[in-house]
Amino acid sequence: MHKVPYGKTEIEFDLLPGMKGTVIHSQPIQPLANISAAIDKALAEPINSAPLRGLAKKGDIVCIVFTDITRACPDYLLIPPILRELYKAGIQEKDITLLCGTGLHRNSTYEEKVAKLGPDLVEKYHVVDNEPQNPANFVDLGKTDKGIPISMNKIAYEADLLISTGIVEPHQYAGYSGARKMVAIGAAGEETIAYTHGPEMVDHPGTRLGKTDGNPFHEAITEAASQAGLRFILNVVLDEEERPVAIYGGQPEATFAKLVTVAQKLYTVLVTHKYDVVIGGVGFPKDSNLYQTSRAPSYIFFAPTPVLKKGGVLITPARCEEGAGKGVGEQRFYEEMRSASNMSALLHKMRQEGYQPGAQRAFIMAKVMEVNPVVIVGAEFPEIVRETKMIPAQTIKKALEFAVKHIGRPDLDVLIIPHALLTLPFVQD
């Protein structure tokens, strides 16, 4: 019996007769025994930076960018200690804004803000969403040295002290996510998001999952966050059970680099060969919509080395209770996938004509599905899965039966990755 996440629960399943299964997890690293003490130490002994009480001074305007509900970052643990440090520097509540770095995702609800921050912070502080569709919210900072336009939320840019929380985990484009991305994308205007997620950037061979060296996306958002004025981050690395294994704070680039070394040790897993089928779990909160759910098959497809055979099948269980997703980016993804005649034609069109930000997920999934079919198990709106050219299945058994029919034999070699977004399989030579 095998298990993979499905929402906040799990799906149990057996492989079909004749199939061979291999299960992989990220590396076992001891979670932090005392999270509060680790946060206090990160703030008292920051990396390459003065403590926050030394960076802030009475009368300063402060902006703290935090993650939206699609990220499992425990902001409710990270932000209160940051606020205590700011109080010690003489910063008043009225001079602090908590900015939810939604990027092009939909605005967060009151309930989601409470889930991320706790009711006390939501009631006491000015808590806002990025809202990139409102150009009046943004300031044009020109272009980076490599010509990337920077449009930044005014609240973040005009703050005397810009701080960000974040979670360092594998990311499709940035290599690893983290606080510089929270500001450079989460608090960015549509122009910046459009350029960094455009076909030239996404098609670049250096724009790769788990890779930062020579990654133009990583370089672009690092420069953008610097120009926006990001001065201090407090970031966390989580294990598969969402337990913190490392928390560091300090100067953004140096702190991020230290956290990446932890993340690489945690998430990289060696396997011996390629497989016929890969079942990748995604779970809550990523499986709330198809846009986020599709990260699981794309992360597997773009693993550091290919782990799925050409023509093999990708399977991901997900509720997708919000359908394709309610944000403008999610809807652009849905419309591109829905209107495409086939994946090769969609790729050709998008490379020739470009696309709006958000639709890059359609571009990525077209790359995946041109080679490997994707099956979504247990979606609440199977017609939306079908419209995006993915294959809906009621159960994993049905998905495996499809794989047998598609590949043409029953003795399939199946790789099971319960936490596909937190596991980087690497085929050992």
C-alpha positions as CSV (number, residue, x, y, z in Angstrom):
1,M,0.0,0.0,0.0
2,H,1.3,3.4,-1.0
3,K,0.2,6.9,0.1
4,V,0.4,10.4,-1.5
5,P,-1.0,13.7,-0.3
6,Y,-4.5,14.8,-1.4
7,G,-5.5,18.1,0.1
8,K,-4.9,17.9,3.8
9,T,-5.4,14.1,3.7
10,E,-3.9,11.2,1.8
11,I,-4.8,8.8,-1.0
12,E,-3.9,5.2,-0.4
13,F,-3.4,2.9,-3.4
14,D,-1.8,-0.3,-4.7
15,L,0.0,-0.7,-8.0
16,L,-1.5,-3.0,-10.6
17,P,-0.3,-6.5,-10.9
18,G,3.1,-6.7,-12.7
19,M,4.1,-3.2,-11.7
20,K,7.2,-2.4,-9.7
21,G,7.2,0.5,-7.4
22,T,10.0,2.7,-5.9
23,V,9.2,5.4,-3.3
24,I,11.6,8.3,-2.6
25,H,11.5,11.1,0.0
26,S,13.7,14.0,0.7
27,Q,16.7,13.4,3.0
28,P,16.1,13.0,6.7
29,I,17.3,16.1,8.5
30,Q,16.5,16.7,12.1
31,P,13.9,19.5,12.5
32,L,14.6,22.4,14.8
33,A,13.9,21.4,18.4
34,N,13.2,25.0,19.5
35,I,11.8,27.1,16.6
36,S,11.4,30.3,18.8
37,A,15.0,30.1,19.9
38,A,16.2,29.6,16.3
39,I,14.3,32.7,15.2
40,D,15.6,34.7,18.1
41,K,19.2,33.6,17.2
42,A,18.7,34.4,13.5
43,L,17.6,38.0,14.4
44,A,20.2,38.5,17.1
45,E,23.1,37.1,15.0
46,P,22.1,38.0,11.4
47,I,24.3,37.0,8.4
48,N,26.4,39.9,7.0
49,S,24.0,42.4,8.6
50,A,23.4,44.5,11.6
51,P,20.4,43.4,13.7
52,L,17.1,44.9,12.8
53,R,17.2,47.2,15.8
54,G,20.4,48.6,14.3
55,L,18.9,49.0,10.8
56,A,15.7,50.7,11.9
57,K,15.4,54.0,13.6
58,K,12.5,55.9,15.2
59,G,10.2,57.4,12.6
60,D,11.1,55.0,9.8
61,I,8.4,53.6,7.5
62,V,8.7,49.8,7.3
63,C,7.3,47.3,4.9
64,I,7.4,43.5,5.5
65,V,6.6,41.4,2.5
66,F,5.2,38.0,3.3
67,T,4.0,34.9,1.4
68,D,0.5,34.3,0.2
69,I,-1.6,31.2,1.0
70,T,-0.1,29.1,-1.8
71,R,3.2,29.0,0.1
72,A,3.6,27.0,3.3
73,C,5.9,29.5,4.9
74,P,5.0,29.9,8.6
75,D,4.8,33.7,8.6
76,Y,2.7,33.6,11.8
77,L,6.0,32.4,13.5
78,L,8.4,34.7,11.7
79,I,6.7,38.1,11.7
80,P,5.9,38.6,15.4
81,P,9.6,38.4,16.4
82,I,10.5,40.8,13.6
83,L,7.9,43.2,14.9
84,R,9.4,42.9,18.4
85,E,12.8,43.9,17.1
86,L,11.3,46.9,15.3
87,Y,9.5,48.0,18.5
88,K,12.9,48.0,20.3
89,A,14.2,50.4,17.6
90,G,11.3,52.8,18.2
91,I,9.1,51.9,15.2
92,Q,5.4,52.4,15.8
93,E,2.6,50.2,14.6
94,K,1.2,52.9,12.3
95,D,4.4,53.0,10.4
96,I,4.5,49.3,9.5
97,T,2.7,47.7,6.5
98,L,2.5,44.0,6.0
99,L,2.4,43.4,2.2
100,C,1.2,40.0,0.9
101,G,3.4,39.2,-2.1
102,T,0.7,37.7,-4.3
103,G,2.5,38.5,-7.6
104,L,-0.2,37.9,-10.2
105,H,-2.2,35.5,-8.0
106,R,-5.6,36.5,-6.8
107,N,-5.9,38.7,-3.7
108,S,-5.9,36.9,-0.4
109,T,-9.1,36.7,1.6
110,Y,-9.4,37.9,5.2
111,E,-9.4,34.3,6.3
112,E,-6.2,33.6,4.4
113,K,-4.5,36.6,5.9
114,V,-5.5,35.4,9.4
115,A,-4.2,31.9,8.5
116,K,-0.8,33.4,7.5
117,L,-0.4,36.0,10.2
118,G,-2.9,35.3,13.0
119,P,-5.9,37.4,14.0
120,D,-4.0,39.9,16.2
121,L,-1.7,41.1,13.4
122,V,-4.5,41.3,10.9
123,E,-6.5,43.5,13.2
124,K,-3.6,45.7,14.4
125,Y,-1.6,46.4,11.3
126,H,-2.1,47.7,7.7
127,V,-2.2,44.4,5.7
128,V,-2.5,44.7,1.9
129,D,-2.2,42.6,-1.2
130,N,0.1,43.4,-4.2
131,E,-2.7,44.0,-6.7
132,P,-0.6,44.3,-9.9
133,Q,-3.6,45.1,-12.0
134,N,-3.7,48.6,-10.4
135,P,-0.8,50.6,-12.1
136,A,-1.2,53.4,-9.5
137,N,0.3,51.0,-6.9
138,F,3.6,50.8,-8.7
139,V,6.7,52.8,-9.4
140,D,8.9,52.3,-12.5
141,L,12.6,51.8,-11.5
142,G,14.0,51.5,-15.0
143,K,15.8,48.4,-16.2
144,T,18.5,46.1,-14.9
145,D,21.9,46.0,-16.5
146,K,20.6,43.2,-18.7
147,G,17.5,45.2,-19.8
148,I,14.9,43.7,-17.5
149,P,12.2,46.3,-16.5
150,I,11.6,46.8,-12.8
151,S,8.2,47.8,-11.6
152,M,7.8,47.7,-7.9
153,N,5.0,48.1,-5.4
154,K,5.2,51.7,-4.0
155,I,4.7,50.6,-0.5
156,A,7.7,48.3,-0.7
157,Y,9.9,50.7,-2.6
158,E,9.1,53.9,-0.6
159,A,9.7,52.2,2.8
160,D,12.7,53.3,4.7
161,L,13.3,49.7,5.6
162,L,12.2,46.8,3.4
163,I,12.1,43.3,5.0
164,S,10.8,40.0,3.6
165,T,10.0,36.6,5.0
166,G,10.1,33.5,2.7
167,I,10.6,29.8,2.2
168,V,13.6,28.4,0.4
169,E,12.5,25.4,-1.6
170,P,12.9,24.2,-5.2
171,H,11.5,26.6,-7.8
172,Q,10.8,26.0,-11.5
173,Y,12.6,29.2,-12.7
174,A,14.5,30.7,-9.8
175,G,16.2,27.4,-8.9
176,Y,15.2,28.0,-5.4
177,S,12.5,30.3,-4.1
178,G,13.2,32.7,-1.3
179,A,12.9,36.3,-0.1
180,R,14.5,38.0,-3.1
181,K,11.8,36.4,-5.2
182,M,9.1,37.4,-2.7
183,V,10.0,41.1,-3.4
184,A,11.1,40.9,-7.0
185,I,8.0,38.9,-8.2
186,G,5.6,38.9,-5.3
187,A,5.7,42.7,-4.9
188,A,6.3,43.4,-8.6
189,G,4.2,45.1,-11.3
190,E,2.9,43.2,-14.3
191,E,5.7,44.5,-16.6
192,T,8.4,42.8,-14.5
193,I,6.5,39.6,-14.1
194,A,5.8,39.5,-17.8
195,Y,9.5,39.9,-18.8
196,T,10.9,37.5,-16.2
197,H,8.3,34.8,-17.1
198,G,8.5,35.4,-20.8
199,P,9.6,32.7,-23.4
200,E,13.1,34.0,-23.8
201,M,13.8,33.7,-20.0
202,V,11.8,30.5,-19.5
203,D,13.4,28.8,-22.5
204,H,16.9,29.6,-21.4
205,P,18.8,26.4,-20.5
206,G,20.1,28.1,-17.3
207,T,16.5,28.7,-16.0
208,R,16.3,25.4,-14.3
209,L,14.8,23.8,-11.2
210,G,17.3,23.5,-8.4
211,K,20.0,25.6,-10.2
212,T,21.2,29.1,-9.3
213,D,24.6,29.3,-10.9
214,G,24.3,30.7,-14.4
215,N,20.5,31.0,-13.9
216,P,19.3,34.3,-15.6
217,F,16.0,34.3,-13.7
218,H,17.9,34.0,-10.4
219,E,20.2,36.8,-11.4
220,A,17.4,39.0,-12.6
221,I,15.3,38.8,-9.4
222,T,18.4,39.2,-7.2
223,E,19.2,42.5,-9.0
224,A,15.5,43.6,-8.9
225,A,15.2,42.9,-5.2
226,S,18.4,44.9,-4.6
227,Q,17.1,47.9,-6.6
228,A,13.8,47.7,-4.8
229,G,15.8,48.2,-1.5
230,L,15.4,44.8,0.1
231,R,17.8,45.0,3.2
232,F,16.9,42.1,5.5
233,I,15.3,38.7,5.1
234,L,14.1,36.0,7.6
235,N,13.7,32.7,5.7
236,V,13.1,29.1,6.5
237,V,13.7,25.7,5.0
238,L,10.9,23.1,5.7
239,D,10.9,19.3,5.5
240,E,8.2,17.3,3.9
241,E,6.1,17.6,7.1
242,E,6.4,21.4,7.0
243,R,8.7,21.4,10.0
244,P,11.5,24.0,10.0
245,V,15.0,22.5,9.6
246,A,16.8,25.8,9.2
247,I,16.0,29.5,9.9
248,Y,18.4,32.3,9.1
249,G,18.1,36.1,8.8
250,G,20.3,38.9,7.5
251,Q,21.6,40.4,4.3
252,P,19.5,38.9,1.5
253,E,22.0,37.4,-0.8
254,A,24.3,35.9,1.9
255,T,21.4,34.6,3.9
256,F,19.8,33.0,0.8
257,A,23.0,31.3,-0.2
258,K,23.4,29.7,3.2
259,L,19.8,28.5,3.2
260,V,20.3,27.0,-0.4
261,T,23.1,24.8,0.9
262,V,20.7,23.4,3.5
263,A,17.9,23.0,0.9
264,Q,20.2,21.2,-1.6
265,K,21.2,18.6,1.0
266,L,17.6,18.1,2.1
267,Y,15.8,17.9,-1.3
268,T,18.2,16.2,-3.7
269,V,17.7,12.4,-3.9
270,L,19.6,10.0,-6.1
271,V,17.8,7.3,-8.2
272,T,19.4,4.7,-10.4
273,H,17.4,4.9,-13.7
274,K,14.5,6.4,-15.5
275,Y,10.9,5.2,-15.0
276,D,7.8,4.5,-17.1
277,V,5.5,6.3,-14.7
278,V,6.0,8.9,-12.0
279,I,3.3,9.6,-9.4
280,G,4.0,13.0,-7.8
281,G,2.1,14.3,-4.8
282,V,1.4,18.0,-4.3
283,G,-1.0,18.4,-1.4
284,F,-2.3,21.4,0.4
285,P,-2.0,24.4,-0.2
286,K,-0.7,23.9,-3.7
287,D,-3.4,21.6,-4.9
288,S,-6.2,24.2,-4.5
289,N,-6.2,24.9,-8.2
290,L,-4.8,23.4,-11.4
291,Y,-2.3,26.2,-12.0
292,Q,-0.5,25.4,-8.8
293,T,-1.1,21.6,-9.0
294,S,0.6,21.4,-12.4
295,R,3.9,22.3,-10.7
296,A,4.2,18.7,-9.5
297,P,4.4,17.1,-13.0
298,S,6.5,20.0,-14.3
299,Y,8.9,19.8,-11.4
300,I,9.3,16.0,-12.1
301,F,9.8,16.6,-15.9
302,F,12.4,19.4,-15.3
303,A,14.2,17.5,-12.5
304,P,18.0,18.1,-12.4
305,T,18.3,15.0,-14.7
306,P,15.3,13.4,-16.5
307,V,13.7,10.6,-14.4
308,L,10.8,9.8,-16.7
309,K,11.2,8.0,-20.0
310,K,10.0,9.7,-23.2
311,G,6.3,8.8,-23.6
312,G,6.0,7.9,-19.9
313,V,3.1,9.0,-17.8
314,L,2.9,11.7,-15.1
315,I,0.2,11.2,-12.4
316,T,-0.7,13.8,-9.7
317,P,-3.7,13.6,-7.3
318,A,-5.3,17.0,-6.5
319,R,-8.6,18.3,-5.5
320,C,-8.3,21.6,-7.5
321,E,-11.4,22.9,-5.7
322,E,-10.8,26.4,-7.3
323,G,-10.7,24.9,-10.8
324,A,-7.9,26.3,-12.9
325,G,-7.5,29.1,-10.4
326,K,-9.2,32.5,-9.8
327,G,-6.3,34.9,-10.3
328,V,-5.6,36.7,-13.5
329,G,-2.4,34.6,-14.1
330,E,-4.3,31.4,-13.5
331,Q,-7.0,32.4,-15.9
332,R,-4.5,33.2,-18.6
333,F,-2.9,29.8,-18.1
334,Y,-6.4,28.2,-18.5
335,E,-7.3,30.1,-21.6
336,E,-4.1,29.3,-23.4
337,M,-4.4,25.6,-22.6
338,R,-8.1,25.5,-23.4
339,S,-7.7,27.2,-26.8
340,A,-4.7,25.2,-27.9
341,S,-5.2,22.6,-30.7
342,N,-2.1,20.7,-29.5
343,M,1.0,21.3,-27.4
344,S,3.4,21.7,-30.3
345,A,1.2,24.3,-31.9
346,L,0.9,26.1,-28.6
347,L,4.7,26.2,-28.1
348,H,5.2,27.5,-31.6
349,K,2.6,30.3,-31.1
350,M,3.9,31.4,-27.7
351,R,7.5,31.5,-28.9
352,Q,6.5,33.5,-31.9
353,E,4.0,35.9,-30.3
354,G,5.0,35.8,-26.6
355,Y,2.3,35.7,-23.9
356,Q,0.9,37.5,-20.9
357,P,2.3,36.8,-17.4
358,G,0.6,33.9,-15.8
359,A,0.5,32.1,-19.2
360,Q,4.1,30.9,-18.7
361,R,2.6,28.0,-16.8
362,A,0.8,27.0,-20.1
363,F,4.2,27.3,-21.9
364,I,5.9,25.1,-19.3
365,M,3.1,22.5,-19.4
366,A,3.1,22.5,-23.2
367,K,6.8,21.5,-23.0
368,V,5.9,18.7,-20.6
369,M,2.8,17.4,-22.4
370,E,4.5,17.5,-25.8
371,V,6.5,14.5,-24.5
372,N,4.5,13.0,-21.6
373,P,0.8,12.9,-20.9
374,V,-0.3,14.2,-17.5
375,V,-3.1,12.6,-15.5
376,I,-4.8,14.5,-12.6
377,V,-6.6,12.3,-10.1
378,G,-9.6,13.3,-8.1
379,A,-10.1,16.8,-9.4
380,E,-13.4,18.3,-8.3
381,F,-13.8,19.8,-11.8
382,P,-12.7,17.1,-14.2
383,E,-14.0,19.0,-17.2
384,I,-11.5,21.8,-16.6
385,V,-8.7,19.2,-16.4
386,R,-9.9,17.9,-19.8
387,E,-10.2,21.4,-21.3
388,T,-6.5,22.0,-20.5
389,K,-5.6,18.8,-22.4
390,M,-4.7,16.9,-19.2
391,I,-6.4,13.7,-18.4
392,P,-8.8,13.5,-15.5
393,A,-9.1,10.2,-13.6
394,Q,-11.3,9.3,-10.6
395,T,-8.7,7.1,-8.9
396,I,-5.1,6.3,-9.1
397,K,-6.1,2.8,-10.3
398,K,-7.8,4.4,-13.3
399,A,-4.7,6.5,-13.9
400,L,-2.5,3.4,-13.9
401,E,-4.8,1.6,-16.2
402,F,-4.5,4.5,-18.6
403,A,-0.7,4.3,-18.3
404,V,-0.8,0.6,-19.2
405,K,-2.9,1.3,-22.3
406,H,-0.8,4.3,-23.3
407,I,2.6,2.6,-22.9
408,G,1.3,-0.8,-24.2
409,R,2.5,-3.2,-21.5
410,P,1.6,-4.0,-17.8
411,D,5.0,-4.5,-16.3
412,L,5.6,-0.8,-15.7
413,D,8.4,0.6,-13.5
414,V,6.7,3.3,-11.2
415,L,8.5,6.0,-9.2
416,I,6.4,7.4,-6.4
417,I,7.3,10.9,-5.0
418,P,4.8,11.8,-2.2
419,H,6.1,15.3,-2.1
420,A,7.1,16.2,-5.6
421,L,7.7,19.9,-4.9
422,L,10.2,19.1,-2.1
423,T,12.1,16.3,-3.8
424,L,14.6,16.7,-6.6
425,P,15.3,13.2,-8.1
426,F,18.7,12.9,-9.7
427,V,19.7,9.9,-11.9
428,Q,23.1,8.7,-10.7
429,D,25.4,8.1,-13.6
